[in-house]
């Protein structure tokens, strides 16, 4: 009985054990079925992912060229140092030699070499000498990977247009930033199968997704004109010791920007080596009071509204009372026609005609010319300018704005406005990009000139062109003349505001003009911020405009105007030198030689003159004398402006001041050292460079 009971119990335990084994086997089989059959692809992919090592393949960033295909931004290949920490046998020793070779802190390199990763950058895009040195070390786990790097072959040329790209080829400023998506391209990938210590498995699976290179950017600027512009800005900064300078060249018929430059500037290949302020694109960002250059807007509005005619009469007593405020002019111009008001840049005349327009009408023209809003140039940082709300404009503000005070504009806005006068009344959208090209050079997106609106009629624009031509031919802009060409333009001089008040020792001098008048091809603006010494636009900015226009016309092969028989018969003489003379003596000398003159500024000494001494002029030319107080320290004399003088004239001018001449070359004086208006000891030698006249 006991044995039978024991056997029965044993059978039950065996049966239970077998059932347990069967249950476990079924569960294990079900689990294996789930893993091996139902989720096999998922786990196979996961296992493969663990064995695949991914390397990103950078695309080549698109190049940027000028309108003629000259490369302004390109790519070069540089090596980067990368490491696989798991393959490095002696991290401490490797870090020591690697840090010394690359010139990096030891602790920084050690951190990279001891990290728990499979891939670390130690140094990005190093010089070729360092690359050779690293390769010579032959360190296990240390590799050189070729990467593409942005390079600007012309250094600082067009720096504020192009901007620059970062170490990962991402656009950071300028057009590099605006068109980053188009220029960057699409990243590629390479996946290779490796073992546990990241060694490539022979015959292992590989996946390759090629990168797509970025699109190319073709700009409207001309590299040669850009070089000319930047050269003249450098010269202008040296001569005037200004805080900054801006120059823009545009085609008024299309709105295309042919050149744009600012000073100070920066090297595109080392952009962070200068203060942030150097990288600001002043041509689109800088708000400044335009002064008399804004009188173009007032004249256009008045002519369009039939509020004035060229022969209307005005009288300037040297100032004008407006709502109990006395607003001064540069000088008392006396009786003038409106044409003479424009030629002489008379504030009183422009206040008079500006106030013939209602505030609302005047403001409508200001807005239609593009002021108070951005123009959509696609250059980053473009500002609106500063314009008082029309409701806040009283009689005094109305009068001030009429001659360019109490309003702030950007250089780009002034260029667009003047372009509208030059092309017959059409405000064009400023254009900096001509087209976007695919990597194979085919055009993928062209940009066409865009008319924003018709601001004034063709008749009004034509009338104003003639008035502005007189400014250059026989007005405040004579220093902008280019022999053989009919040019139009306007000078501007404005006091700067500091702490909410106008100050008398800080100015912005400017000149804007276009030509040839019969078929305008270029609008050129020159702005000089806080020039030292002479500060009038006709004295400081107009000569720079002349040089820019002259070289640009020659480069573009634009022929001079045909000289009429009457012009050929005009007697030509050279403007006499009266610099540094007492005003009374200078006036007497001019009168003896048959010249009329006009005085600007306050003081008893002639500190500058327009046209400069030695300039070829007609006998009826009016000489503008810029007067001030310049009293050299004992034993010092002021160096005269010798520009345009012959060697004999220069020697005589210097001898009269107790100075001696050291000539270089032959012809007419083009450069001098020390610069005009410098104070030097009596007996000093002045080096003057002469070049043959054109």
DRENFIMI-477835 format. One record per residue (C-alpha): residue in three letters; x, y, z. Coordinates in steps of 0.25 Angstrom, whole numbers, padded with zeros to 4 digits. Example, Ala and Ser with C-alpha at 12.3 -4.5 7.8 and 13.67 -1.06 7.14 Angstrom:
<recs>
ALA,0049,-0018,0031
SER,0055,-0004,0029
</recs>
This chain:
<recs>
UNK,0000,0000,0000
UNK,0011,0010,0004
UNK,0019,0006,-0009
UNK,0007,0008,-0018
UNK,0004,0022,-0012
UNK,0019,0026,-0014
UNK,0019,0022,-0028
UNK,0006,0029,-0031
UNK,0012,0042,-0025
UNK,0025,0040,-0033
UNK,0017,0039,-0046
UNK,0009,0051,-0043
UNK,0022,0059,-0040
UNK,0028,0054,-0053
UNK,0015,0057,-0061
UNK,0015,0071,-0055
UNK,0030,0073,-0058
UNK,0028,0068,-0073
UNK,0016,0078,-0074
UNK,0025,0089,-0069
UNK,0036,0085,-0079
UNK,0025,0085,-0090
UNK,0020,0099,-0086
UNK,0034,0105,-0085
UNK,0037,0099,-0098
UNK,0025,0104,-0105
UNK,0027,0118,-0098
UNK,0042,0118,-0103
UNK,0037,0113,-0117
UNK,0027,0124,-0117
UNK,0037,0135,-0113
UNK,0047,0129,-0124
UNK,0036,0130,-0134
UNK,0033,0144,-0130
UNK,0048,0149,-0130
UNK,0052,0140,-0142
UNK,0040,0141,-0151
UNK,0031,0153,-0147
UNK,0042,0163,-0144
UNK,0054,0157,-0151
UNK,0055,0169,-0161
UNK,0055,0179,-0149
UNK,0065,0172,-0141
UNK,0074,0169,-0153
UNK,0073,0184,-0157
UNK,0077,0188,-0142
UNK,0089,0178,-0142
UNK,0093,0184,-0155
UNK,0092,0198,-0150
UNK,0101,0195,-0138
UNK,0112,0190,-0148
UNK,0111,0201,-0158
UNK,0119,0213,-0155
UNK,0114,0226,-0162
UNK,0122,0237,-0168
UNK,0116,0250,-0173
UNK,0120,0254,-0187
UNK,0120,0269,-0188
UNK,0116,0275,-0201
UNK,0123,0286,-0208
UNK,0118,0300,-0205
UNK,0114,0308,-0217
UNK,0123,0318,-0223
UNK,0120,0333,-0223
UNK,0124,0341,-0236
UNK,0123,0355,-0241
UNK,0114,0358,-0253
UNK,0125,0354,-0263
UNK,0128,0340,-0256
UNK,0140,0345,-0248
UNK,0141,0337,-0235
UNK,0139,0344,-0222
UNK,0136,0332,-0212
UNK,0142,0318,-0215
UNK,0145,0305,-0208
UNK,0158,0299,-0204
UNK,0162,0286,-0198
UNK,0168,0285,-0184
UNK,0170,0274,-0175
UNK,0164,0272,-0162
UNK,0169,0263,-0150
UNK,0160,0253,-0145
UNK,0162,0241,-0135
UNK,0156,0228,-0131
UNK,0159,0227,-0116
UNK,0157,0212,-0116
UNK,0168,0210,-0125
UNK,0178,0218,-0118
UNK,0187,0210,-0109
UNK,0194,0221,-0101
UNK,0185,0233,-0100
UNK,0194,0241,-0091
UNK,0206,0239,-0100
UNK,0198,0242,-0113
UNK,0192,0254,-0107
UNK,0205,0260,-0104
UNK,0211,0259,-0118
UNK,0198,0263,-0124
UNK,0196,0275,-0116
UNK,0210,0280,-0118
UNK,0209,0278,-0133
UNK,0196,0285,-0134
UNK,0199,0296,-0124
UNK,0187,0292,-0116
UNK,0185,0291,-0101
UNK,0189,0278,-0095
UNK,0177,0276,-0087
UNK,0167,0279,-0098
UNK,0174,0268,-0107
UNK,0174,0258,-0096
UNK,0159,0260,-0094
UNK,0157,0256,-0108
UNK,0166,0244,-0108
UNK,0160,0238,-0095
UNK,0145,0240,-0098
UNK,0136,0228,-0099
UNK,0133,0230,-0114
UNK,0137,0225,-0127
UNK,0139,0238,-0134
UNK,0144,0252,-0129
UNK,0149,0264,-0137
UNK,0163,0269,-0131
UNK,0165,0281,-0141
UNK,0157,0285,-0152
UNK,0163,0290,-0166
UNK,0177,0292,-0162
UNK,0189,0298,-0171
UNK,0196,0288,-0180
UNK,0209,0289,-0172
UNK,0202,0284,-0159
UNK,0195,0273,-0168
UNK,0208,0268,-0172
UNK,0214,0268,-0158
UNK,0202,0260,-0153
UNK,0203,0250,-0164
UNK,0217,0248,-0161
UNK,0214,0244,-0147
UNK,0207,0231,-0151
UNK,0199,0230,-0139
UNK,0189,0219,-0138
UNK,0174,0224,-0137
UNK,0178,0237,-0142
UNK,0173,0241,-0156
UNK,0173,0252,-0166
UNK,0160,0255,-0173
UNK,0159,0264,-0185
UNK,0148,0275,-0183
UNK,0144,0287,-0192
UNK,0147,0301,-0187
UNK,0142,0314,-0191
UNK,0152,0324,-0197
UNK,0151,0338,-0202
UNK,0163,0340,-0213
UNK,0162,0355,-0212
UNK,0163,0357,-0197
UNK,0154,0369,-0193
UNK,0148,0372,-0207
UNK,0133,0373,-0206
UNK,0133,0368,-0192
UNK,0120,0375,-0187
UNK,0113,0369,-0199
UNK,0118,0355,-0199
UNK,0119,0353,-0184
UNK,0125,0340,-0179
UNK,0123,0325,-0176
UNK,0127,0318,-0163
UNK,0135,0305,-0161
UNK,0124,0296,-0164
UNK,0122,0304,-0177
UNK,0109,0310,-0172
UNK,0106,0325,-0176
UNK,0108,0335,-0165
UNK,0107,0349,-0171
UNK,0104,0356,-0184
UNK,0099,0348,-0196
UNK,0106,0336,-0191
UNK,0095,0336,-0180
UNK,0083,0341,-0188
UNK,0086,0330,-0199
UNK,0091,0319,-0189
UNK,0081,0309,-0193
UNK,0084,0310,-0208
UNK,0099,0311,-0206
UNK,0100,0300,-0196
UNK,0095,0287,-0204
UNK,0091,0274,-0198
UNK,0099,0266,-0188
UNK,0103,0252,-0193
UNK,0106,0239,-0184
UNK,0115,0227,-0185
UNK,0112,0215,-0176
UNK,0122,0204,-0174
UNK,0121,0191,-0166
UNK,0131,0190,-0155
UNK,0134,0180,-0143
UNK,0134,0183,-0128
UNK,0146,0191,-0128
UNK,0142,0199,-0141
UNK,0151,0191,-0151
UNK,0145,0190,-0165
UNK,0139,0176,-0168
UNK,0145,0171,-0181
UNK,0133,0169,-0191
UNK,0123,0175,-0180
UNK,0111,0183,-0184
UNK,0113,0197,-0189
UNK,0103,0208,-0192
UNK,0106,0221,-0200
UNK,0097,0233,-0201
UNK,0105,0244,-0210
UNK,0104,0258,-0206
UNK,0099,0269,-0215
UNK,0107,0281,-0217
UNK,0101,0295,-0215
UNK,0096,0305,-0225
UNK,0105,0316,-0230
UNK,0102,0331,-0228
UNK,0104,0341,-0239
UNK,0104,0355,-0234
UNK,0101,0368,-0242
UNK,0114,0375,-0237
UNK,0126,0376,-0246
UNK,0139,0372,-0240
UNK,0147,0383,-0247
UNK,0137,0394,-0243
UNK,0138,0388,-0229
UNK,0153,0389,-0229
UNK,0152,0404,-0234
UNK,0142,0407,-0223
UNK,0150,0401,-0211
UNK,0163,0408,-0216
UNK,0156,0421,-0216
UNK,0150,0419,-0202
UNK,0164,0416,-0197
UNK,0170,0428,-0203
UNK,0158,0436,-0197
UNK,0160,0431,-0183
UNK,0175,0434,-0184
UNK,0173,0449,-0189
UNK,0161,0452,-0180
UNK,0164,0444,-0167
UNK,0149,0441,-0167
UNK,0142,0432,-0157
UNK,0136,0424,-0169
UNK,0133,0425,-0184
UNK,0123,0419,-0193
UNK,0122,0418,-0208
UNK,0111,0411,-0217
UNK,0111,0410,-0232
UNK,0097,0406,-0238
UNK,0091,0405,-0252
UNK,0079,0414,-0252
UNK,0072,0407,-0263
UNK,0072,0393,-0256
UNK,0074,0396,-0242
UNK,0086,0387,-0242
UNK,0097,0390,-0232
UNK,0111,0390,-0239
UNK,0119,0393,-0227
UNK,0117,0395,-0212
UNK,0128,0397,-0202
UNK,0129,0403,-0188
UNK,0141,0407,-0179
UNK,0145,0402,-0169
UNK,0145,0388,-0175
UNK,0150,0374,-0171
UNK,0157,0362,-0177
UNK,0147,0351,-0181
UNK,0157,0340,-0178
UNK,0159,0345,-0164
UNK,0146,0353,-0161
UNK,0146,0352,-0146
UNK,0159,0359,-0145
UNK,0152,0372,-0145
UNK,0142,0379,-0136
UNK,0127,0375,-0140
UNK,0125,0390,-0145
UNK,0135,0388,-0156
UNK,0126,0377,-0162
UNK,0113,0386,-0163
UNK,0109,0389,-0177
UNK,0107,0404,-0175
UNK,0102,0405,-0189
UNK,0089,0399,-0185
UNK,0089,0401,-0170
UNK,0095,0415,-0167
UNK,0084,0425,-0165
UNK,0089,0439,-0167
UNK,0084,0453,-0170
UNK,0086,0455,-0185
UNK,0087,0470,-0185
UNK,0086,0477,-0199
UNK,0086,0464,-0207
UNK,0071,0462,-0202
UNK,0068,0475,-0209
UNK,0066,0466,-0221
UNK,0053,0461,-0215
UNK,0048,0474,-0212
UNK,0051,0479,-0226
UNK,0045,0467,-0233
UNK,0032,0468,-0224
UNK,0031,0483,-0227
UNK,0033,0482,-0242
UNK,0023,0470,-0243
UNK,0013,0478,-0235
UNK,0015,0490,-0244
UNK,0018,0498,-0231
UNK,0031,0504,-0237
UNK,0037,0507,-0251
UNK,0052,0508,-0254
UNK,0051,0523,-0257
UNK,0043,0526,-0244
UNK,0050,0537,-0236
UNK,0054,0536,-0221
UNK,0062,0545,-0212
UNK,0072,0540,-0201
UNK,0076,0549,-0190
UNK,0084,0538,-0183
UNK,0073,0533,-0175
UNK,0058,0531,-0174
UNK,0048,0533,-0162
UNK,0039,0521,-0161
UNK,0029,0520,-0149
UNK,0038,0530,-0141
UNK,0050,0522,-0144
UNK,0062,0527,-0152
UNK,0067,0517,-0161
UNK,0081,0520,-0168
UNK,0086,0518,-0182
UNK,0101,0516,-0185
UNK,0102,0531,-0190
UNK,0093,0542,-0195
UNK,0090,0538,-0210
UNK,0082,0550,-0213
UNK,0072,0549,-0225
UNK,0072,0536,-0232
UNK,0064,0528,-0242
UNK,0060,0514,-0237
UNK,0070,0508,-0247
UNK,0081,0517,-0239
UNK,0075,0512,-0226
UNK,0078,0498,-0230
UNK,0091,0501,-0235
UNK,0095,0509,-0223
UNK,0089,0499,-0213
UNK,0081,0511,-0206
UNK,0074,0506,-0194
UNK,0065,0518,-0194
UNK,0060,0515,-0208
UNK,0057,0501,-0205
UNK,0050,0504,-0192
UNK,0041,0514,-0200
UNK,0037,0504,-0211
UNK,0036,0492,-0201
UNK,0026,0499,-0193
UNK,0018,0502,-0205
UNK,0014,0487,-0204
UNK,0005,0482,-0194
UNK,0011,0473,-0183
UNK,0003,0461,-0188
UNK,0007,0464,-0203
UNK,0021,0465,-0199
UNK,0021,0453,-0190
UNK,0015,0445,-0202
UNK,0026,0448,-0211
UNK,0036,0445,-0200
UNK,0030,0431,-0198
UNK,0028,0429,-0213
UNK,0043,0431,-0215
UNK,0046,0420,-0205
UNK,0049,0427,-0192
UNK,0044,0422,-0179
UNK,0044,0407,-0183
UNK,0053,0397,-0188
UNK,0055,0395,-0203
UNK,0056,0379,-0203
UNK,0071,0379,-0207
UNK,0073,0365,-0200
UNK,0085,0371,-0194
UNK,0084,0367,-0179
UNK,0082,0379,-0169
UNK,0075,0388,-0178
UNK,0069,0400,-0170
UNK,0056,0408,-0172
UNK,0062,0421,-0170
UNK,0056,0431,-0160
UNK,0044,0439,-0164
UNK,0035,0447,-0154
UNK,0020,0444,-0155
UNK,0013,0454,-0163
UNK,0005,0458,-0152
UNK,0017,0462,-0144
UNK,0022,0471,-0155
UNK,0020,0486,-0153
UNK,0025,0498,-0161
UNK,0039,0497,-0156
UNK,0040,0482,-0158
UNK,0034,0484,-0172
UNK,0044,0495,-0175
UNK,0056,0487,-0170
UNK,0052,0474,-0178
UNK,0052,0482,-0190
UNK,0067,0484,-0190
UNK,0070,0470,-0184
UNK,0070,0473,-0169
UNK,0061,0466,-0159
UNK,0061,0453,-0168
UNK,0070,0441,-0168
UNK,0072,0432,-0180
UNK,0081,0421,-0184
UNK,0091,0422,-0195
UNK,0084,0411,-0203
UNK,0071,0419,-0203
UNK,0078,0431,-0208
UNK,0084,0423,-0220
UNK,0070,0418,-0223
UNK,0064,0432,-0222
UNK,0074,0438,-0231
UNK,0073,0426,-0241
UNK,0059,0430,-0243
UNK,0062,0444,-0247
UNK,0073,0438,-0257
UNK,0064,0428,-0263
UNK,0052,0436,-0266
UNK,0044,0435,-0253
UNK,0044,0420,-0250
UNK,0048,0415,-0236
UNK,0055,0402,-0238
UNK,0057,0391,-0227
UNK,0072,0390,-0224
UNK,0077,0377,-0229
UNK,0090,0370,-0224
UNK,0088,0356,-0230
UNK,0087,0353,-0245
UNK,0084,0339,-0245
UNK,0085,0325,-0237
UNK,0092,0314,-0245
UNK,0092,0299,-0243
UNK,0105,0293,-0240
UNK,0107,0289,-0254
UNK,0106,0304,-0258
UNK,0092,0304,-0264
UNK,0083,0315,-0259
UNK,0072,0310,-0249
UNK,0067,0324,-0245
UNK,0069,0337,-0252
UNK,0066,0351,-0246
UNK,0060,0362,-0255
UNK,0060,0377,-0252
UNK,0047,0381,-0244
UNK,0040,0394,-0245
UNK,0034,0398,-0232
UNK,0026,0410,-0237
UNK,0026,0422,-0246
UNK,0029,0434,-0236
UNK,0030,0446,-0246
UNK,0027,0448,-0260
UNK,0038,0447,-0271
UNK,0037,0462,-0274
UNK,0039,0465,-0259
UNK,0051,0456,-0258
UNK,0057,0462,-0271
UNK,0055,0476,-0266
UNK,0062,0472,-0253
UNK,0074,0466,-0260
UNK,0077,0479,-0267
UNK,0076,0486,-0254
UNK,0086,0476,-0247
UNK,0095,0477,-0259
UNK,0097,0492,-0256
UNK,0101,0488,-0242
UNK,0113,0480,-0247
UNK,0116,0490,-0259
UNK,0115,0503,-0251
UNK,0110,0501,-0237
UNK,0115,0495,-0224
UNK,0118,0482,-0231
UNK,0129,0487,-0241
UNK,0140,0478,-0234
UNK,0132,0466,-0240
UNK,0134,0470,-0254
UNK,0140,0459,-0264
UNK,0145,0466,-0276
UNK,0137,0462,-0289
UNK,0125,0457,-0281
UNK,0112,0463,-0277
UNK,0109,0459,-0263
UNK,0098,0463,-0253
UNK,0099,0463,-0238
UNK,0097,0469,-0224
UNK,0106,0472,-0212
UNK,0102,0470,-0198
UNK,0107,0475,-0185
UNK,0100,0472,-0172
UNK,0103,0474,-0157
UNK,0103,0461,-0148
UNK,0094,0460,-0136
UNK,0101,0456,-0123
UNK,0092,0454,-0110
UNK,0080,0460,-0118
UNK,0087,0473,-0122
UNK,0094,0477,-0135
UNK,0109,0479,-0133
UNK,0117,0488,-0141
UNK,0130,0480,-0142
UNK,0124,0467,-0147
UNK,0119,0466,-0161
UNK,0115,0456,-0172
UNK,0119,0461,-0186
UNK,0113,0454,-0198
UNK,0112,0455,-0213
UNK,0102,0448,-0222
UNK,0102,0449,-0237
UNK,0100,0441,-0250
UNK,0104,0441,-0265
UNK,0105,0443,-0276
UNK,0093,0452,-0275
UNK,0089,0449,-0290
UNK,0088,0434,-0286
UNK,0091,0431,-0272
UNK,0098,0418,-0269
UNK,0103,0420,-0255
UNK,0098,0426,-0242
UNK,0110,0428,-0232
UNK,0109,0432,-0217
UNK,0120,0436,-0208
UNK,0118,0438,-0193
UNK,0129,0443,-0184
UNK,0126,0442,-0169
UNK,0133,0452,-0160
UNK,0144,0457,-0169
UNK,0155,0465,-0162
UNK,0158,0479,-0168
UNK,0150,0482,-0179
UNK,0136,0476,-0178
UNK,0127,0482,-0190
UNK,0122,0471,-0200
UNK,0127,0479,-0212
UNK,0141,0479,-0206
UNK,0142,0465,-0199
UNK,0133,0456,-0207
UNK,0132,0462,-0221
UNK,0146,0459,-0225
UNK,0145,0445,-0221
UNK,0132,0444,-0229
UNK,0140,0450,-0241
UNK,0151,0440,-0240
UNK,0141,0428,-0238
UNK,0133,0433,-0250
UNK,0145,0436,-0259
UNK,0151,0422,-0257
UNK,0137,0415,-0258
UNK,0134,0422,-0271
UNK,0147,0418,-0277
UNK,0146,0404,-0272
UNK,0132,0403,-0278
UNK,0137,0409,-0291
UNK,0126,0420,-0291
UNK,0130,0430,-0301
UNK,0130,0445,-0297
UNK,0120,0455,-0302
UNK,0122,0462,-0315
UNK,0128,0476,-0313
UNK,0119,0487,-0319
UNK,0126,0498,-0327
UNK,0122,0508,-0317
UNK,0129,0500,-0306
UNK,0141,0498,-0314
UNK,0142,0513,-0315
UNK,0141,0516,-0300
UNK,0154,0521,-0294
UNK,0160,0511,-0284
UNK,0169,0516,-0273
UNK,0174,0509,-0260
UNK,0167,0512,-0247
UNK,0177,0521,-0238
UNK,0182,0516,-0225
UNK,0177,0525,-0213
UNK,0178,0514,-0202
UNK,0183,0519,-0189
UNK,0182,0534,-0193
UNK,0174,0544,-0185
UNK,0160,0545,-0191
UNK,0162,0560,-0195
UNK,0175,0557,-0202
UNK,0169,0544,-0209
UNK,0157,0552,-0214
UNK,0166,0563,-0220
UNK,0175,0553,-0227
UNK,0162,0546,-0233
UNK,0156,0559,-0237
UNK,0170,0563,-0244
UNK,0169,0550,-0252
UNK,0154,0553,-0256
UNK,0148,0542,-0247
UNK,0135,0544,-0239
UNK,0135,0537,-0226
UNK,0125,0533,-0215
UNK,0129,0531,-0200
UNK,0124,0519,-0191
UNK,0127,0517,-0177
UNK,0132,0527,-0166
UNK,0146,0532,-0164
UNK,0156,0541,-0170
UNK,0165,0531,-0177
UNK,0163,0522,-0190
UNK,0164,0508,-0185
UNK,0159,0501,-0198
UNK,0154,0505,-0211
UNK,0145,0499,-0222
UNK,0150,0496,-0233
UNK,0164,0493,-0228
UNK,0176,0501,-0232
UNK,0181,0497,-0246
UNK,0167,0492,-0251
UNK,0164,0495,-0265
UNK,0152,0504,-0265
UNK,0145,0515,-0274
UNK,0147,0530,-0271
UNK,0133,0531,-0266
UNK,0134,0520,-0255
UNK,0131,0525,-0241
UNK,0141,0521,-0231
UNK,0135,0516,-0217
UNK,0144,0520,-0206
UNK,0143,0512,-0193
UNK,0147,0521,-0181
UNK,0151,0517,-0167
UNK,0161,0520,-0156
UNK,0174,0513,-0158
UNK,0185,0519,-0150
UNK,0198,0510,-0151
UNK,0206,0509,-0138
UNK,0219,0517,-0138
UNK,0229,0512,-0148
UNK,0218,0504,-0156
UNK,0211,0506,-0169
UNK,0199,0500,-0176
UNK,0202,0491,-0188
UNK,0194,0496,-0200
UNK,0186,0487,-0209
UNK,0194,0485,-0221
UNK,0184,0476,-0229
UNK,0184,0479,-0244
UNK,0196,0489,-0244
UNK,0208,0488,-0253
UNK,0221,0486,-0247
UNK,0225,0500,-0249
UNK,0212,0505,-0242
UNK,0214,0495,-0231
UNK,0228,0500,-0228
UNK,0223,0514,-0228
UNK,0211,0511,-0219
UNK,0221,0504,-0209
UNK,0231,0515,-0210
UNK,0221,0525,-0206
UNK,0219,0517,-0193
UNK,0234,0515,-0190
UNK,0233,0500,-0195
UNK,0241,0492,-0205
UNK,0237,0483,-0216
UNK,0242,0469,-0218
UNK,0235,0465,-0232
UNK,0232,0450,-0237
UNK,0228,0449,-0251
UNK,0223,0459,-0261
UNK,0210,0466,-0264
UNK,0200,0470,-0254
UNK,0200,0468,-0239
UNK,0191,0456,-0235
UNK,0197,0453,-0221
UNK,0205,0460,-0210
UNK,0211,0456,-0197
UNK,0209,0462,-0187
UNK,0194,0464,-0191
UNK,0187,0478,-0193
UNK,0184,0486,-0181
UNK,0195,0478,-0172
UNK,0203,0487,-0163
UNK,0218,0486,-0165
UNK,0231,0493,-0161
UNK,0235,0504,-0171
UNK,0246,0499,-0180
UNK,0239,0485,-0181
UNK,0240,0477,-0194
UNK,0227,0473,-0201
UNK,0227,0461,-0209
UNK,0218,0463,-0221
UNK,0214,0452,-0232
UNK,0211,0457,-0246
UNK,0204,0449,-0257
UNK,0202,0453,-0271
UNK,0188,0459,-0273
UNK,0177,0450,-0281
</recs>
